[in-house]
Amino acid sequence: MIKRVLATLACMVGAVLVTLVTIVATTGTWSSSGTLGSGRAVTVHSDAWRLNCCFARDTATIDTKGRRIVVAPTEISVDGRPLVQISAAIRSVDVRVDGDAIDFVGDGRRLARFVRGKAILR
């Protein structure tokens, strides 16, 4: 009788753990931020499993969802293609990767949107 209760309890605890891991893994958002040499802050939020960021000198390089995003002093590019020119005076750039869309916001104003390989400016 006690063995049966313990076995049932172990199964229930295991099921709860698997459910929690699944919820966190499927609804989680990863983020990273850094300050470039120019003082520009770059913040990234991604719903992808993988987020790799490198903040070096005046350039931020972001690898996520199979895309390479580069925030340079005067340009943002995706997969090596220029997306939008930006002012060197912009102090903060936010990059939000959600589903098939990537939104770029500079100093609180939308700079561009990249959806399924196509750029949508402002």
N, C-alpha and C positions, 0 to 999 in steps of 0.2 A: 504494500500500500504506500509506504513512504517513498519507495523507489519510483513508483508511478507518479506521485505528486512532484518529486524532484525533477523527473524527466519532463513533465508538463511545464513546470516552472522554467526550466532551462530553455525549452522550445519557445516559450513566450518571450523571455528576455532576448533570445537570439532574433526573433522576428521584430521586436521593437528596435534593436540595434540596426538591423538591415534597413528598416524603414527610415530611421533617422539619417543614416548615411546616404540613402537614396535621395531624400529630400534636400539635404545640404548640397549634394553633388549636382542635382538638377536645377536648383534654384539659386545657387551661389553666384556671387559676383566678386571677381578679383579686382584689386586696385593696386596702383603703385603711383608714387609721386616723387618728383625730384626738382631741384633748383639748378638751372644751368649757370654757366660762368657769367652770363650777361645779367643774371638776377631773375630771368624769366622762370616762373614756376610751371611745370608741366604735370598734369594729373591725368591718369588713365583709369577708366573703369571698363571691365570686360566681362561678358558672361561666358567666355570660353574657358575650357579646362586648363589652357596653357596661356600664360602671360609672361613674357620676358621683356624687360625694359633695360636700356642702357642710357644713362644720362652722362654725357661726356662733353666737356667744353661748352659749346653753344648749341649742341644738337642732341635731341632725344630720339632714340631708335626703339621702336616698339614692335615686337613680333607677337601676334595673336590671331587666332582664327584663320591661319594660313596666309595672313597678310603681313607685310612689312610697312610700317608707318614711320615716316621720318619727319620730325618737327625741327626744321632748320631755322636760322635767324630770320630769313625773309621768305620762306616757302614751306608748305606742307606737301609731302608726296606720299603716294600709296603705291606699293609694288614698283618703285622706281619711276613712276609717272607723276609729274607735277600736278597737284590738285588745285592749289590756290596760293597766290602770293599774299604774304602778310607783312605788316609793318614791323620793323625791328623794335618799335616802341611798345608793342603789346607785352604786358607784364605777366599774363597768365594764359595758358592754353589748356583747355579741358578736352579730352578725347574720350568719347563714350561709344563702346562697341556693344551693340544689342541686336542679336539676331543677324540679319543680313545688312544692317545699317551701321555706319560709323558717322557720328556727329562730332564736329569740331567747333568749339566755342572759344573765342578770344576776348578776354576782359569782359565777360558776360554777354557778348554779342555773337550770334551764330556766324561762323565764317564759311562753312561748307558742310555738305552731307554727301556721303559716298554710299550708294545703295546698289548692291549686286553688280559691282564693277563700273557704275556710272556716277559721275560727279553731278551734284546739284548745288549750285553756288547760291549762297544766302537765301 
